[in-house]
Amino acid sequence: MSYLADVLWHRFAGPLPGELDKSELGYLFLPNRHMPLLMRRRATMIVNRVRMFAFLFAVLTPLWSVIDFVVFPPSLWVTLALMRLLASAAFATVLIFYRPSGKLFDAYGAIAILFAIPTAFYVASHTLLGTYQLSELSAAIGAGYAFLPFVLLAGLSVFPLTLIENVLISSPILLAQALAGYLSWSTLNWPSFAGSFWLLVLITGVSITAGMSQLAFMTALVRQSVRDPLTGAFSRGSGEEMLELQLGLANRNQASITVAFIDVDHFKSINDRFGHEAGDKVLITLAAHITAALRRVDILVRWGGEEFVVIMPNTDLAKARTAIERLCRLGLGMGPDGTPVTASIGLAERCTDGTGDWKALIEKADQRMYHAKHNGRDQVCFGAC
């Protein structure tokens, strides 16, 4: 299995040097392995690009009726014009009512509707055109309708999608093309149809590759932006975003969530006496000790300077206190002079403190951290200190 993983890594990530870590290879295939921040930002980008396409199609779709008016019989033109107006109204509805929510399910809905509208229009128009005997010019214009699936599948390349997402979205379009060929069975030019269908499959493959490449690049950007380069903990900006996500989830499920605000004791004196490089080593070691002592679901954030925040989902105040006190007993590392590194820590919990706002929760934990510091440092403050 490890050999197969290495082969896949070199095949898929080799053309993307510096963009994707080996551990992130699975991100290109299945969306359920993505970290929450990547899912949220990817969902936002997908919806924004859906709205961009919806605007473009809403404007351009009815304009083609001018060409139809010139070349098609009146009865055919009227029917096509009505179909175009309906499609344009559907695109406008997507543009007006869809807004980025950061939820991947909403993004899936937006992109499904975006592709369903022209797919339905293509099948209906192809069927309608097949019932008319068209002249040379009108037949040439009518043949242009057959290029709509090519436009759709080429447009798929602008979305940062996994392999499975690409396949699920492109399959109905390919099936619609096959259905259109079946409906025109008696008059179909099979060599021409087979060639165009094969070209459609090739365009789909190129679009899937482009979408996965976008996803790889986006993954690298998110990874670089969410991590503190010194300690490897999450940066403050990404920490705030994750805290908002986790607290929103806790509010919906009426679940516990605790935050611990950690401030390294006497850190300024370490920098003053031993230099900033020594201080950096203290922070790196401290972050490693915290990460090793906590659960995989807990989130360590470097809040600023020597301040850290630990987000502990589904954890009440008593369990959080036990975990943090165990962390302190295990130790936070050694200072440059060989003395143990200590910290002042404040705890706040959603249910106990009666707040569903992440800023208020952080402020409460911060206040308790200052109580711990003023009461002699190297202690955990919770409740009324």
C-alpha positions in Angstrom: 0.0 0.0 0.0 2.8 2.4 0.8 4.3 1.8 -2.6 1.0 2.5 -4.3 0.7 5.7 -2.2 4.1 6.8 -3.3 3.3 6.1 -7.0 0.0 8.1 -6.7 1.9 10.9 -4.9 4.4 11.3 -7.7 1.8 11.0 -10.4 -0.7 13.5 -9.0 1.4 15.9 -6.9 4.6 15.7 -9.0 3.3 18.4 -11.4 2.4 20.6 -8.4 5.8 21.2 -6.7 5.6 22.9 -3.3 1.8 23.0 -3.4 0.6 19.8 -1.7 1.9 17.8 1.2 1.9 14.0 0.9 -0.6 13.8 3.8 -2.9 16.0 1.8 -3.1 13.8 -1.3 -6.5 12.4 -0.2 -7.9 16.0 -0.3 -7.9 15.7 -4.1 -10.2 12.7 -4.1 -12.8 13.0 -1.3 -14.2 16.1 0.4 -14.9 14.5 3.8 -11.1 14.6 4.7 -10.9 18.4 4.4 -10.2 20.5 7.4 -13.2 22.8 8.4 -11.5 26.0 7.3 -10.7 24.6 3.8 -14.3 23.4 3.5 -15.7 26.8 4.5 -13.4 28.8 2.1 -13.9 26.3 -0.7 -17.7 26.5 -0.3 -17.5 30.3 -0.4 -15.4 30.3 -3.6 -17.8 27.8 -5.3 -20.9 29.9 -4.6 -19.2 33.1 -5.7 -18.2 31.5 -9.0 -21.6 30.0 -9.4 -23.1 33.5 -9.0 -20.6 34.9 -11.6 -21.7 32.3 -14.1 -25.3 32.8 -13.3 -25.0 36.5 -14.0 -23.2 35.8 -17.3 -25.8 33.3 -18.5 -28.7 35.4 -17.3 -27.6 38.3 -19.5 -26.3 36.3 -22.6 -29.0 33.6 -22.8 -31.9 35.8 -24.0 -29.6 37.9 -26.3 -29.1 34.9 -28.6 -32.8 35.2 -29.5 -31.9 37.9 -31.9 -29.9 35.4 -34.0 -32.7 32.8 -33.7 -35.2 35.5 -34.9 -33.2 36.0 -38.1 -32.7 32.3 -39.1 -35.5 30.3 -37.6 -39.2 30.0 -38.6 -41.5 32.2 -36.4 -43.1 29.2 -34.5 -39.7 27.8 -33.7 -38.3 31.2 -32.7 -41.2 31.9 -30.3 -40.8 28.6 -28.5 -37.0 28.9 -28.2 -37.4 32.5 -27.0 -39.7 31.4 -24.2 -37.3 28.7 -23.2 -34.5 31.2 -23.2 -36.5 33.6 -21.0 -37.3 30.8 -18.6 -33.6 29.8 -18.4 -32.6 33.4 -17.9 -35.1 33.8 -15.1 -33.7 30.7 -13.5 -30.2 32.0 -13.7 -31.3 35.3 -12.2 -32.9 33.5 -9.4 -29.7 31.7 -8.6 -27.8 35.0 -8.7 -30.3 36.8 -6.4 -31.1 34.1 -3.8 -27.8 32.3 -3.4 -25.3 33.9 -1.1 -22.0 32.4 0.3 -22.8 30.8 3.7 -19.5 28.8 4.1 -21.5 25.5 4.0 -20.5 22.9 1.5 -24.0 21.6 1.2 -25.2 25.0 0.0 -22.3 25.1 -2.5 -23.3 21.8 -3.9 -26.9 23.0 -4.3 -25.7 26.1 -6.1 -23.5 24.3 -8.6 -26.1 21.6 -9.2 -28.8 24.1 -10.1 -26.3 26.1 -12.2 -25.5 23.0 -14.3 -29.1 21.6 -14.3 -30.6 24.7 -16.0 -28.6 24.6 -19.2 -28.6 20.8 -19.3 -32.4 20.9 -19.3 -32.4 23.6 -21.9 -30.0 21.6 -24.1 -32.2 18.5 -24.0 -35.4 20.4 -24.6 -33.9 22.6 -27.5 -32.2 19.6 -29.1 -35.5 17.7 -29.1 -37.4 20.7 -30.5 -34.9 21.4 -33.3 -35.1 17.7 -34.3 -38.7 18.2 -35.2 -38.0 20.9 -37.8 -36.6 20.6 -41.4 -34.1 23.5 -41.3 -32.4 25.2 -44.3 -28.6 25.4 -44.7 -28.1 28.5 -42.6 -30.7 27.7 -39.9 -29.3 24.2 -39.7 -25.8 25.6 -39.1 -27.1 27.8 -36.3 -29.1 25.0 -34.9 -26.0 22.8 -34.8 -24.5 25.5 -32.5 -26.9 24.3 -29.8 -25.0 21.1 -29.7 -21.9 22.9 -28.3 -23.7 23.8 -25.0 -22.5 20.7 -23.1 -18.9 21.5 -24.2 -19.3 25.0 -22.7 -20.7 23.6 -19.4 -18.0 21.0 -19.0 -15.2 23.4 -19.9 -16.7 25.8 -17.2 -16.3 23.1 -14.6 -12.6 23.8 -14.6 -13.1 27.1 -12.6 -14.3 25.3 -9.5 -11.9 23.8 -6.9 -13.5 20.3 -6.7 -12.4 16.8 -5.7 -12.3 14.0 -8.2 -15.6 12.5 -6.9 -17.3 15.9 -6.9 -16.3 16.4 -10.5 -17.5 13.0 -11.6 -20.9 13.5 -9.9 -21.4 16.9 -11.5 -20.2 16.0 -15.0 -22.0 12.6 -15.3 -25.5 14.1 -15.8 -24.2 16.3 -18.6 -22.6 13.4 -20.4 -25.8 11.3 -19.8 -27.8 14.2 -21.3 -25.6 14.2 -24.4 -26.2 10.4 -24.7 -29.9 10.9 -24.2 -30.0 13.6 -26.9 -28.3 11.1 -29.3 -30.8 8.4 -28.4 -33.8 10.8 -29.1 -32.3 11.5 -32.5 -31.6 7.8 -33.2 -33.2 7.6 -36.6 -31.4 10.7 -38.1 -28.2 10.6 -36.1 -24.9 10.7 -37.9 -23.1 8.1 -35.7 -19.5 8.8 -36.7 -20.0 12.5 -36.0 -21.8 11.8 -32.7 -19.1 9.4 -31.5 -16.4 11.9 -32.3 -18.1 14.8 -30.5 -18.9 12.6 -27.5 -15.3 11.5 -27.3 -14.2 15.1 -27.4 -16.7 15.9 -24.7 -15.1 13.2 -22.5 -11.6 14.6 -23.2 -12.8 18.1 -22.2 -14.3 16.6 -19.0 -10.9 15.1 -18.2 -9.1 18.3 -18.7 -11.7 20.2 -16.6 -11.4 17.7 -13.8 -7.6 18.0 -13.8 -7.8 21.8 -13.8 -10.3 21.7 -10.9 -8.2 19.3 -8.8 -5.1 21.5 -9.5 -7.1 24.5 -8.2 -8.0 22.5 -5.1 -4.4 21.6 -4.5 -3.3 25.2 -4.8 -6.1 26.3 -2.5 -5.2 23.7 0.0 -1.6 25.0 0.1 -2.7 28.6 0.5 -5.1 27.7 3.3 -2.5 25.7 5.1 0.1 28.5 4.8 -2.4 31.1 6.0 -3.9 29.2 8.9 -0.7 28.1 10.6 1.7 30.2 12.8 5.1 29.8 11.0 7.0 29.6 14.3 5.1 27.2 16.5 2.9 25.3 14.0 -0.2 26.3 16.0 -3.1 27.9 14.2 -2.8 31.6 13.6 -5.1 34.0 15.4 -7.2 34.8 12.3 -7.8 31.2 11.5 -8.3 30.5 15.3 -11.1 33.1 15.4 -12.7 31.5 12.4 -12.5 28.0 13.9 -13.8 29.3 17.3 -16.8 30.9 15.5 -17.5 27.6 13.7 -17.1 25.4 16.8 -19.2 27.7 19.0 -21.9 27.9 16.4 -22.0 24.1 16.3 -22.1 23.9 20.1 -25.0 26.5 20.2 -27.0 24.5 17.7 -26.5 21.2 19.5 -26.6 22.7 23.0 -23.2 21.2 23.6 -20.3 22.2 25.9 -17.2 24.0 24.6 -14.4 25.3 26.7 -11.6 27.7 25.8 -8.3 28.0 27.8 -6.4 31.2 27.6 -2.7 30.6 28.2 -0.1 33.2 28.9 3.6 32.2 29.5 4.9 33.5 32.8 7.9 35.9 32.8 8.3 35.6 29.1 9.6 39.1 28.7 12.5 38.4 31.1 13.4 35.4 29.0 13.7 37.5 25.9 15.6 40.3 27.8 18.1 37.9 29.4 18.6 35.3 26.7 17.5 36.9 23.5 14.5 36.4 21.2 15.9 33.2 19.7 15.8 31.6 23.1 12.3 32.9 23.6 11.2 31.4 20.2 12.5 28.0 21.3 10.5 28.3 24.5 7.3 29.0 22.5 8.1 26.1 20.0 8.6 23.7 22.9 5.5 24.9 24.8 3.3 24.5 21.7 4.7 20.9 21.2 4.0 20.0 24.8 0.4 21.3 24.6 -0.3 19.5 21.3 1.0 16.2 22.7 -1.0 16.5 25.9 -4.4 17.3 24.4 -6.9 15.4 22.2 -6.8 15.4 18.4 -10.1 17.3 18.3 -8.7 20.1 20.5 -7.4 23.2 18.7 -4.3 25.1 19.7 -4.1 28.8 18.5 -1.3 31.2 18.9 -3.3 34.3 19.9 -0.3 36.7 19.9 3.2 36.9 21.3 3.4 34.5 24.3 -0.4 34.0 24.4 -2.1 30.8 23.3 -5.8 29.7 23.2 -6.9 26.1 23.4 -10.4 25.3 21.9 -11.9 22.2 23.5 -15.1 21.1 21.8 -17.7 18.9 23.6 -15.8 19.5 26.9 -17.4 20.9 30.0 -15.6 23.0 32.6 -14.7 20.1 34.9 -13.2 18.0 32.2 -11.3 21.0 30.7 -9.9 21.8 34.2 -8.7 18.2 34.6 -7.1 18.2 31.2 -5.3 21.6 31.7 -4.1 20.7 35.2 -2.7 17.4 33.8 -1.0 19.4 31.1 0.6 21.7 33.8 1.8 18.7 35.8 3.4 17.1 32.7 5.2 20.4 32.1 5.4 23.0 29.4 9.1 22.6 28.7 12.3 24.1 30.2 13.6 27.7 30.0 17.1 28.6 28.8 18.3 28.6 32.4 17.0 25.1 33.1 13.9 26.2 35.1 10.5 24.8 34.2 8.3 27.0 32.0 5.0 27.9 33.7 1.9 29.7 32.5 -1.1 31.5 33.9 -4.3 30.0 32.5 -8.0 31.1 32.4 -10.9 28.8 31.5 -14.3 29.8 30.2 -17.2 27.5 29.1 -20.3 28.2 27.0 -22.9 26.7 29.3 -21.3 27.7 32.7 -20.7 31.3 31.6 -24.0 31.5 29.7 -22.6 33.0 26.5 -23.0 31.9 22.9 -20.7 34.6 21.5 -17.1 33.6 20.9 -15.7 37.0 21.6 -17.4 37.1 25.0 -16.1 33.6 25.8 -12.5 34.6 24.9 -12.8 37.8 27.0 -14.0 35.8 30.0 -11.1 33.4 29.7 -8.7 36.3 29.2 -10.0 38.0 32.4 -9.5 34.8 34.4 -6.0 34.4 33.0 -5.2 37.9 34.4 -6.6 36.8 37.7 -4.3 33.8 37.7 -1.3 36.0 36.9 -2.1 38.6 39.6 -2.7 35.8 42.1 0.9 34.5 41.8 1.1 32.9 38.3 1.6 29.2 37.5 -2.1 28.4 38.1 -5.5 27.8 36.5 -8.3 30.1 37.1 -12.0 29.1 36.5 -15.3 30.3 37.7 -15.1 33.1 40.3 -11.4 33.5 41.0 
